[in-house]
């Protein structure tokens, strides 16, 4: 695997992880700020 492929794979992996972390943090923040999901 050459350098470009490795960098592309690394960037894709990091972006995927960051998206997952951001989504989790956003949902937790929205739950705590509104209490919307606990009422359902």
mmCIF entry with sequence, helices, sheets and N, C-alpha, C, O atoms, coordinates in Angstrom:
data_MODEL
# 
_entry.id   MODEL 
# 
_entity.id                         1 
_entity.type                       polymer 
_entity.pdbx_number_of_molecules   1 
# 
_entity_poly.entity_id                      1 
_entity_poly.type                           'polypeptide(L)' 
_entity_poly.nstd_linkage                   no 
_entity_poly.nstd_monomer                   no 
_entity_poly.pdbx_seq_one_letter_code       
;(UNK)(UNK)(UNK)(UNK)(UNK)(UNK)(UNK)(UNK)(UNK)(UNK)(UNK)(UNK)(UNK)(UNK)(UNK)(UNK)
(UNK)(UNK)(UNK)(UNK)(UNK)(UNK)(UNK)(UNK)(UNK)(UNK)(UNK)(UNK)(UNK)(UNK)(UNK)(UNK)
(UNK)(UNK)(UNK)(UNK)(UNK)(UNK)(UNK)(UNK)
;
_entity_poly.pdbx_seq_one_letter_code_can   XXXXXXXXXXXXXXXXXXXXXXXXXXXXXXXXXXXXXXXX 
_entity_poly.pdbx_strand_id                 A 
# 
loop_
_entity_poly_seq.entity_id 
_entity_poly_seq.num 
_entity_poly_seq.mon_id 
_entity_poly_seq.hetero 
1 1  UNK n 
1 2  UNK n 
1 3  UNK n 
1 4  UNK n 
1 5  UNK n 
1 6  UNK n 
1 7  UNK n 
1 8  UNK n 
1 9  UNK n 
1 10 UNK n 
1 11 UNK n 
1 12 UNK n 
1 13 UNK n 
1 14 UNK n 
1 15 UNK n 
1 16 UNK n 
1 17 UNK n 
1 18 UNK n 
1 19 UNK n 
1 20 UNK n 
1 21 UNK n 
1 22 UNK n 
1 23 UNK n 
1 24 UNK n 
1 25 UNK n 
1 26 UNK n 
1 27 UNK n 
1 28 UNK n 
1 29 UNK n 
1 30 UNK n 
1 31 UNK n 
1 32 UNK n 
1 33 UNK n 
1 34 UNK n 
1 35 UNK n 
1 36 UNK n 
1 37 UNK n 
1 38 UNK n 
1 39 UNK n 
1 40 UNK n 
# 
_struct_asym.id          A 
_struct_asym.entity_id   1 
# 
loop_
_struct_conf.conf_type_id 
_struct_conf.id 
_struct_conf.pdbx_PDB_helix_id 
_struct_conf.beg_label_comp_id 
_struct_conf.beg_label_asym_id 
_struct_conf.beg_label_seq_id 
_struct_conf.pdbx_beg_PDB_ins_code 
_struct_conf.end_label_comp_id 
_struct_conf.end_label_asym_id 
_struct_conf.end_label_seq_id 
_struct_conf.pdbx_end_PDB_ins_code 
_struct_conf.beg_auth_comp_id 
_struct_conf.beg_auth_asym_id 
_struct_conf.beg_auth_seq_id 
_struct_conf.end_auth_comp_id 
_struct_conf.end_auth_asym_id 
_struct_conf.end_auth_seq_id 
_struct_conf.pdbx_PDB_helix_class 
_struct_conf.details 
_struct_conf.pdbx_PDB_helix_length 
HELX_P HELX_P1 AA1 UNK A 3  ? UNK A 34 ? UNK A 3  UNK A 34 1 ? 32 
HELX_P HELX_P2 AA2 UNK A 36 ? UNK A 39 ? UNK A 36 UNK A 39 1 ? 4  
# 
_struct_conf_type.id          HELX_P 
_struct_conf_type.criteria    ? 
_struct_conf_type.reference   ? 
# 
loop_
_atom_site.group_PDB 
_atom_site.id 
_atom_site.type_symbol 
_atom_site.label_atom_id 
_atom_site.label_alt_id 
_atom_site.label_comp_id 
_atom_site.label_asym_id 
_atom_site.label_entity_id 
_atom_site.label_seq_id 
_atom_site.pdbx_PDB_ins_code 
_atom_site.Cartn_x 
_atom_site.Cartn_y 
_atom_site.Cartn_z 
_atom_site.occupancy 
_atom_site.B_iso_or_equiv 
_atom_site.pdbx_formal_charge 
_atom_site.auth_seq_id 
_atom_site.auth_comp_id 
_atom_site.auth_asym_id 
_atom_site.auth_atom_id 
_atom_site.pdbx_PDB_model_num 
ATOM 1   N N  . UNK A 1 1  ? 0.867   -1.185 0.000  1.00 0.00 ? 1  UNK A N  1 
ATOM 2   C CA . UNK A 1 1  ? 0.000   0.000  0.000  1.00 0.00 ? 1  UNK A CA 1 
ATOM 3   C C  . UNK A 1 1  ? 0.907   1.239  0.000  1.00 0.00 ? 1  UNK A C  1 
ATOM 4   O O  . UNK A 1 1  ? 1.753   1.417  0.876  1.00 0.00 ? 1  UNK A O  1 
ATOM 5   N N  . UNK A 1 2  ? 0.698   2.075  -1.003 1.00 0.00 ? 2  UNK A N  1 
ATOM 6   C CA . UNK A 1 2  ? 1.572   3.238  -1.098 1.00 0.00 ? 2  UNK A CA 1 
ATOM 7   C C  . UNK A 1 2  ? 1.132   4.349  -0.151 1.00 0.00 ? 2  UNK A C  1 
ATOM 8   O O  . UNK A 1 2  ? 0.124   4.220  0.543  1.00 0.00 ? 2  UNK A O  1 
ATOM 9   N N  . UNK A 1 3  ? 1.878   5.419  -0.128 1.00 0.00 ? 3  UNK A N  1 
ATOM 10  C CA . UNK A 1 3  ? 1.646   6.477  0.851  1.00 0.00 ? 3  UNK A CA 1 
ATOM 11  C C  . UNK A 1 3  ? 0.283   7.133  0.638  1.00 0.00 ? 3  UNK A C  1 
ATOM 12  O O  . UNK A 1 3  ? -0.431  7.410  1.602  1.00 0.00 ? 3  UNK A O  1 
ATOM 13  N N  . UNK A 1 4  ? -0.077  7.381  -0.612 1.00 0.00 ? 4  UNK A N  1 
ATOM 14  C CA . UNK A 1 4  ? -1.338  8.058  -0.883 1.00 0.00 ? 4  UNK A CA 1 
ATOM 15  C C  . UNK A 1 4  ? -2.525  7.218  -0.414 1.00 0.00 ? 4  UNK A C  1 
ATOM 16  O O  . UNK A 1 4  ? -3.459  7.738  0.196  1.00 0.00 ? 4  UNK A O  1 
ATOM 17  N N  . UNK A 1 5  ? -2.481  5.920  -0.702 1.00 0.00 ? 5  UNK A N  1 
ATOM 18  C CA . UNK A 1 5  ? -3.577  5.039  -0.278 1.00 0.00 ? 5  UNK A CA 1 
ATOM 19  C C  . UNK A 1 5  ? -3.674  4.992  1.234  1.00 0.00 ? 5  UNK A C  1 
ATOM 20  O O  . UNK A 1 5  ? -4.768  4.990  1.799  1.00 0.00 ? 5  UNK A O  1 
ATOM 21  N N  . UNK A 1 6  ? -2.515  4.956  1.887  1.00 0.00 ? 6  UNK A N  1 
ATOM 22  C CA . UNK A 1 6  ? -2.508  4.898  3.348  1.00 0.00 ? 6  UNK A CA 1 
ATOM 23  C C  . UNK A 1 6  ? -3.087  6.182  3.931  1.00 0.00 ? 6  UNK A C  1 
ATOM 24  O O  . UNK A 1 6  ? -3.876  6.134  4.875  1.00 0.00 ? 6  UNK A O  1 
ATOM 25  N N  . UNK A 1 7  ? -2.703  7.322  3.380  1.00 0.00 ? 7  UNK A N  1 
ATOM 26  C CA . UNK A 1 7  ? -3.218  8.598  3.874  1.00 0.00 ? 7  UNK A CA 1 
ATOM 27  C C  . UNK A 1 7  ? -4.719  8.687  3.641  1.00 0.00 ? 7  UNK A C  1 
ATOM 28  O O  . UNK A 1 7  ? -5.450  9.170  4.506  1.00 0.00 ? 7  UNK A O  1 
ATOM 29  N N  . UNK A 1 8  ? -5.187  8.231  2.490  1.00 0.00 ? 8  UNK A N  1 
ATOM 30  C CA . UNK A 1 8  ? -6.619  8.266  2.189  1.00 0.00 ? 8  UNK A CA 1 
ATOM 31  C C  . UNK A 1 8  ? -7.385  7.385  3.170  1.00 0.00 ? 8  UNK A C  1 
ATOM 32  O O  . UNK A 1 8  ? -8.441  7.775  3.668  1.00 0.00 ? 8  UNK A O  1 
ATOM 33  N N  . UNK A 1 9  ? -6.849  6.196  3.446  1.00 0.00 ? 9  UNK A N  1 
ATOM 34  C CA . UNK A 1 9  ? -7.490  5.280  4.388  1.00 0.00 ? 9  UNK A CA 1 
ATOM 35  C C  . UNK A 1 9  ? -7.511  5.895  5.781  1.00 0.00 ? 9  UNK A C  1 
ATOM 36  O O  . UNK A 1 9  ? -8.519  5.826  6.485  1.00 0.00 ? 9  UNK A O  1 
ATOM 37  N N  . UNK A 1 10 ? -6.394  6.495  6.173  1.00 0.00 ? 10 UNK A N  1 
ATOM 38  C CA . UNK A 1 10 ? -6.292  7.084  7.507  1.00 0.00 ? 10 UNK A CA 1 
ATOM 39  C C  . UNK A 1 10 ? -7.276  8.236  7.654  1.00 0.00 ? 10 UNK A C  1 
ATOM 40  O O  . UNK A 1 10 ? -7.965  8.341  8.669  1.00 0.00 ? 10 UNK A O  1 
ATOM 41  N N  . UNK A 1 11 ? -7.344  9.097  6.648  1.00 0.00 ? 11 UNK A N  1 
ATOM 42  C CA . UNK A 1 11 ? -8.269  10.237 6.710  1.00 0.00 ? 11 UNK A CA 1 
ATOM 43  C C  . UNK A 1 11 ? -9.720  9.758  6.757  1.00 0.00 ? 11 UNK A C  1 
ATOM 44  O O  . UNK A 1 11 ? -10.532 10.305 7.504  1.00 0.00 ? 11 UNK A O  1 
ATOM 45  N N  . UNK A 1 12 ? -10.044 8.747  5.966  1.00 0.00 ? 12 UNK A N  1 
ATOM 46  C CA . UNK A 1 12 ? -11.411 8.225  5.963  1.00 0.00 ? 12 UNK A CA 1 
ATOM 47  C C  . UNK A 1 12 ? -11.763 7.641  7.325  1.00 0.00 ? 12 UNK A C  1 
ATOM 48  O O  . UNK A 1 12 ? -12.866 7.846  7.830  1.00 0.00 ? 12 UNK A O  1 
ATOM 49  N N  . UNK A 1 13 ? -10.816 6.911  7.918  1.00 0.00 ? 13 UNK A N  1 
ATOM 50  C CA . UNK A 1 13 ? -11.056 6.290  9.220  1.00 0.00 ? 13 UNK A CA 1 
ATOM 51  C C  . UNK A 1 13 ? -11.249 7.354  10.296 1.00 0.00 ? 13 UNK A C  1 
ATOM 52  O O  . UNK A 1 13 ? -12.161 7.261  11.117 1.00 0.00 ? 13 UNK A O  1 
ATOM 53  N N  . UNK A 1 14 ? -10.382 8.368  10.286 1.00 0.00 ? 14 UNK A N  1 
ATOM 54  C CA . UNK A 1 14 ? -10.478 9.438  11.284 1.00 0.00 ? 14 UNK A CA 1 
ATOM 55  C C  . UNK A 1 14 ? -11.793 10.182 11.125 1.00 0.00 ? 14 UNK A C  1 
ATOM 56  O O  . UNK A 1 14 ? -12.447 10.509 12.115 1.00 0.00 ? 14 UNK A O  1 
ATOM 57  N N  . UNK A 1 15 ? -12.186 10.453 9.875  1.00 0.00 ? 15 UNK A N  1 
ATOM 58  C CA . UNK A 1 15 ? -13.434 11.166 9.637  1.00 0.00 ? 15 UNK A CA 1 
ATOM 59  C C  . UNK A 1 15 ? -14.616 10.358 10.143 1.00 0.00 ? 15 UNK A C  1 
ATOM 60  O O  . UNK A 1 15 ? -15.551 10.913 10.721 1.00 0.00 ? 15 UNK A O  1 
ATOM 61  N N  . UNK A 1 16 ? -14.577 9.045  9.927  1.00 0.00 ? 16 UNK A N  1 
ATOM 62  C CA . UNK A 1 16 ? -15.664 8.179  10.389 1.00 0.00 ? 16 UNK A CA 1 
ATOM 63  C C  . UNK A 1 16 ? -15.757 8.206  11.917 1.00 0.00 ? 16 UNK A C  1 
ATOM 64  O O  . UNK A 1 16 ? -16.847 8.323  12.478 1.00 0.00 ? 16 UNK A O  1 
ATOM 65  N N  . UNK A 1 17 ? -14.612 8.096  12.576 1.00 0.00 ? 17 UNK A N  1 
ATOM 66  C CA . UNK A 1 17 ? -14.601 8.102  14.044 1.00 0.00 ? 17 UNK A CA 1 
ATOM 67  C C  . UNK A 1 17 ? -15.083 9.447  14.577 1.00 0.00 ? 17 UNK A C  1 
ATOM 68  O O  . UNK A 1 17 ? -15.875 9.499  15.518 1.00 0.00 ? 17 UNK A O  1 
ATOM 69  N N  . UNK A 1 18 ? -14.604 10.535 13.974 1.00 0.00 ? 18 UNK A N  1 
ATOM 70  C CA . UNK A 1 18 ? -15.008 11.856 14.445 1.00 0.00 ? 18 UNK A CA 1 
ATOM 71  C C  . UNK A 1 18 ? -16.503 12.071 14.248 1.00 0.00 ? 18 UNK A C  1 
ATOM 72  O O  . UNK A 1 18 ? -17.161 12.668 15.100 1.00 0.00 ? 18 UNK A O  1 
ATOM 73  N N  . UNK A 1 19 ? -17.048 11.584 13.122 1.00 0.00 ? 19 UNK A N  1 
ATOM 74  C CA . UNK A 1 19 ? -18.486 11.711 12.893 1.00 0.00 ? 19 UNK A CA 1 
ATOM 75  C C  . UNK A 1 19 ? -19.261 10.961 13.968 1.00 0.00 ? 19 UNK A C  1 
ATOM 76  O O  . UNK A 1 19 ? -20.274 11.455 14.464 1.00 0.00 ? 19 UNK A O  1 
ATOM 77  N N  . UNK A 1 20 ? -18.788 9.763  14.333 1.00 0.00 ? 20 UNK A N  1 
ATOM 78  C CA . UNK A 1 20 ? -19.475 8.971  15.341 1.00 0.00 ? 20 UNK A CA 1 
ATOM 79  C C  . UNK A 1 20 ? -19.413 9.662  16.706 1.00 0.00 ? 20 UNK A C  1 
ATOM 80  O O  . UNK A 1 20 ? -20.406 9.713  17.432 1.00 0.00 ? 20 UNK A O  1 
ATOM 81  N N  . UNK A 1 21 ? -18.234 10.192 17.042 1.00 0.00 ? 21 UNK A N  1 
ATOM 82  C CA . UNK A 1 21 ? -18.084 10.896 18.317 1.00 0.00 ? 21 UNK A CA 1 
ATOM 83  C C  . UNK A 1 21 ? -18.951 12.147 18.339 1.00 0.00 ? 21 UNK A C  1 
ATOM 84  O O  . UNK A 1 21 ? -19.618 12.432 19.334 1.00 0.00 ? 21 UNK A O  1 
ATOM 85  N N  . UNK A 1 22 ? -18.937 12.888 17.239 1.00 0.00 ? 22 UNK A N  1 
ATOM 86  C CA . UNK A 1 22 ? -19.719 14.126 17.179 1.00 0.00 ? 22 UNK A CA 1 
ATOM 87  C C  . UNK A 1 22 ? -21.204 13.820 17.309 1.00 0.00 ? 22 UNK A C  1 
ATOM 88  O O  . UNK A 1 22 ? -21.924 14.544 17.996 1.00 0.00 ? 22 UNK A O  1 
ATOM 89  N N  . UNK A 1 23 ? -21.671 12.761 16.662 1.00 0.00 ? 23 UNK A N  1 
ATOM 90  C CA . UNK A 1 23 ? -23.086 12.390 16.734 1.00 0.00 ? 23 UNK A CA 1 
ATOM 91  C C  . UNK A 1 23 ? -23.458 11.998 18.156 1.00 0.00 ? 23 UNK A C  1 
ATOM 92  O O  . UNK A 1 23 ? -24.507 12.399 18.660 1.00 0.00 ? 23 UNK A O  1 
ATOM 93  N N  . UNK A 1 24 ? -22.602 11.215 18.803 1.00 0.00 ? 24 UNK A N  1 
ATOM 94  C CA . UNK A 1 24 ? -22.877 10.792 20.178 1.00 0.00 ? 24 UNK A CA 1 
ATOM 95  C C  . UNK A 1 24 ? -22.930 11.988 21.116 1.00 0.00 ? 24 UNK A C  1 
ATOM 96  O O  . UNK A 1 24 ? -23.837 12.095 21.941 1.00 0.00 ? 24 UNK A O  1 
ATOM 97  N N  . UNK A 1 25 ? -21.956 12.888 20.989 1.00 0.00 ? 25 UNK A N  1 
ATOM 98  C CA . UNK A 1 25 ? -21.922 14.075 21.844 1.00 0.00 ? 25 UNK A CA 1 
ATOM 99  C C  . UNK A 1 25 ? -23.142 14.948 21.596 1.00 0.00 ? 25 UNK A C  1 
ATOM 100 O O  . UNK A 1 25 ? -23.742 15.464 22.540 1.00 0.00 ? 25 UNK A O  1 
ATOM 101 N N  . UNK A 1 26 ? -23.515 15.118 20.317 1.00 0.00 ? 26 UNK A N  1 
ATOM 102 C CA . UNK A 1 26 ? -24.663 15.952 19.978 1.00 0.00 ? 26 UNK A CA 1 
ATOM 103 C C  . UNK A 1 26 ? -25.954 15.381 20.564 1.00 0.00 ? 26 UNK A C  1 
ATOM 104 O O  . UNK A 1 26 ? -26.772 16.116 21.117 1.00 0.00 ? 26 UNK A O  1 
ATOM 105 N N  . UNK A 1 27 ? -26.129 14.063 20.436 1.00 0.00 ? 27 UNK A N  1 
ATOM 106 C CA . UNK A 1 27 ? -27.345 13.449 20.966 1.00 0.00 ? 27 UNK A CA 1 
ATOM 107 C C  . UNK A 1 27 ? -27.381 13.545 22.481 1.00 0.00 ? 27 UNK A C  1 
ATOM 108 O O  . UNK A 1 27 ? -28.432 13.820 23.059 1.00 0.00 ? 27 UNK A O  1 
ATOM 109 N N  . UNK A 1 28 ? -26.241 13.321 23.133 1.00 0.00 ? 28 UNK A N  1 
ATOM 110 C CA . UNK A 1 28 ? -26.198 13.427 24.596 1.00 0.00 ? 28 UNK A CA 1 
ATOM 111 C C  . UNK A 1 28 ? -26.508 14.852 25.033 1.00 0.00 ? 28 UNK A C  1 
ATOM 112 O O  . UNK A 1 28 ? -27.236 15.067 26.003 1.00 0.00 ? 28 UNK A O  1 
ATOM 113 N N  . UNK A 1 29 ? -25.949 15.831 24.309 1.00 0.00 ? 29 UNK A N  1 
ATOM 114 C CA . UNK A 1 29 ? -26.176 17.235 24.654 1.00 0.00 ? 29 UNK A CA 1 
ATOM 115 C C  . UNK A 1 29 ? -27.648 17.590 24.468 1.00 0.00 ? 29 UNK A C  1 
ATOM 116 O O  . UNK A 1 29 ? -28.237 18.284 25.297 1.00 0.00 ? 29 UNK A O  1 
ATOM 117 N N  . UNK A 1 30 ? -28.232 17.112 23.380 1.00 0.00 ? 30 UNK A N  1 
ATOM 118 C CA . UNK A 1 30 ? -29.639 17.424 23.124 1.00 0.00 ? 30 UNK A CA 1 
ATOM 119 C C  . UNK A 1 30 ? -30.530 16.746 24.161 1.00 0.00 ? 30 UNK A C  1 
ATOM 120 O O  . UNK A 1 30 ? -31.524 17.326 24.597 1.00 0.00 ? 30 UNK A O  1 
ATOM 121 N N  . UNK A 1 31 ? -30.181 15.523 24.558 1.00 0.00 ? 31 UNK A N  1 
ATOM 122 C CA . UNK A 1 31 ? -30.970 14.839 25.592 1.00 0.00 ? 31 UNK A CA 1 
ATOM 123 C C  . UNK A 1 31 ? -30.936 15.612 26.901 1.00 0.00 ? 31 UNK A C  1 
ATOM 124 O O  . UNK A 1 31 ? -31.968 15.789 27.547 1.00 0.00 ? 31 UNK A O  1 
ATOM 125 N N  . UNK A 1 32 ? -29.749 16.073 27.295 1.00 0.00 ? 32 UNK A N  1 
ATOM 126 C CA . UNK A 1 32 ? -29.618 16.761 28.575 1.00 0.00 ? 32 UNK A CA 1 
ATOM 127 C C  . UNK A 1 32 ? -30.257 18.141 28.529 1.00 0.00 ? 32 UNK A C  1 
ATOM 128 O O  . UNK A 1 32 ? -30.776 18.619 29.537 1.00 0.00 ? 32 UNK A O  1 
ATOM 129 N N  . UNK A 1 33 ? -30.223 18.783 27.365 1.00 0.00 ? 33 UNK A N  1 
ATOM 130 C CA . UNK A 1 33 ? -30.713 20.158 27.294 1.00 0.00 ? 33 UNK A CA 1 
ATOM 131 C C  . UNK A 1 33 ? -32.233 20.204 27.170 1.00 0.00 ? 33 UNK A C  1 
ATOM 132 O O  . UNK A 1 33 ? -32.853 21.168 27.619 1.00 0.00 ? 33 UNK A O  1 
ATOM 133 N N  . UNK A 1 34 ? -32.842 19.190 26.573 1.00 0.00 ? 34 UNK A N  1 
ATOM 134 C CA . UNK A 1 34 ? -34.286 19.241 26.340 1.00 0.00 ? 34 UNK A CA 1 
ATOM 135 C C  . UNK A 1 34 ? -35.056 18.200 27.138 1.00 0.00 ? 34 UNK A C  1 
ATOM 136 O O  . UNK A 1 34 ? -36.210 18.435 27.498 1.00 0.00 ? 34 UNK A O  1 
ATOM 137 N N  . UNK A 1 35 ? -34.441 17.049 27.422 1.00 0.00 ? 35 UNK A N  1 
ATOM 138 C CA . UNK A 1 35 ? -35.143 15.963 28.088 1.00 0.00 ? 35 UNK A CA 1 
ATOM 139 C C  . UNK A 1 35 ? -36.219 15.368 27.192 1.00 0.00 ? 35 UNK A C  1 
ATOM 140 O O  . UNK A 1 35 ? -37.159 14.737 27.675 1.00 0.00 ? 35 UNK A O  1 
ATOM 141 N N  . UNK A 1 36 ? -36.078 15.571 25.879 1.00 0.00 ? 36 UNK A N  1 
ATOM 142 C CA . UNK A 1 36 ? -37.123 15.148 24.936 1.00 0.00 ? 36 UNK A CA 1 
ATOM 143 C C  . UNK A 1 36 ? -37.232 13.633 24.850 1.00 0.00 ? 36 UNK A C  1 
ATOM 144 O O  . UNK A 1 36 ? -38.332 13.082 24.836 1.00 0.00 ? 36 UNK A O  1 
ATOM 145 N N  . UNK A 1 37 ? -36.067 12.954 24.791 1.00 0.00 ? 37 UNK A N  1 
ATOM 146 C CA . UNK A 1 37 ? -36.113 11.513 24.541 1.00 0.00 ? 37 UNK A CA 1 
ATOM 147 C C  . UNK A 1 37 ? -36.560 10.738 25.778 1.00 0.00 ? 37 UNK A C  1 
ATOM 148 O O  . UNK A 1 37 ? -37.063 9.622  25.649 1.00 0.00 ? 37 UNK A O  1 
ATOM 149 N N  . UNK A 1 38 ? -36.386 11.304 26.974 1.00 0.00 ? 38 UNK A N  1 
ATOM 150 C CA . UNK A 1 38 ? -36.795 10.569 28.165 1.00 0.00 ? 38 UNK A CA 1 
ATOM 151 C C  . UNK A 1 38 ? -38.319 10.535 28.297 1.00 0.00 ? 38 UNK A C  1 
ATOM 152 O O  . UNK A 1 38 ? -38.872 9.642  28.939 1.00 0.00 ? 38 UNK A O  1 
ATOM 153 N N  . UNK A 1 39 ? -38.990 11.510 27.689 1.00 0.00 ? 39 UNK A N  1 
ATOM 154 C CA . UNK A 1 39 ? -40.443 11.562 27.829 1.00 0.00 ? 39 UNK A CA 1 
ATOM 155 C C  . UNK A 1 39 ? -41.152 10.563 26.938 1.00 0.00 ? 39 UNK A C  1 
ATOM 156 O O  . UNK A 1 39 ? -42.292 10.184 27.207 1.00 0.00 ? 39 UNK A O  1 
ATOM 157 N N  . UNK A 1 40 ? -40.477 10.131 25.867 1.00 0.00 ? 40 UNK A N  1 
ATOM 158 C CA . UNK A 1 40 ? -41.119 9.200  24.938 1.00 0.00 ? 40 UNK A CA 1 
ATOM 159 C C  . UNK A 1 40 ? -41.221 7.815  25.552 1.00 0.00 ? 40 UNK A C  1 
ATOM 160 O O  . UNK A 1 40 ? -41.735 6.895  24.916 1.00 0.00 ? 40 UNK A O  1 
# 
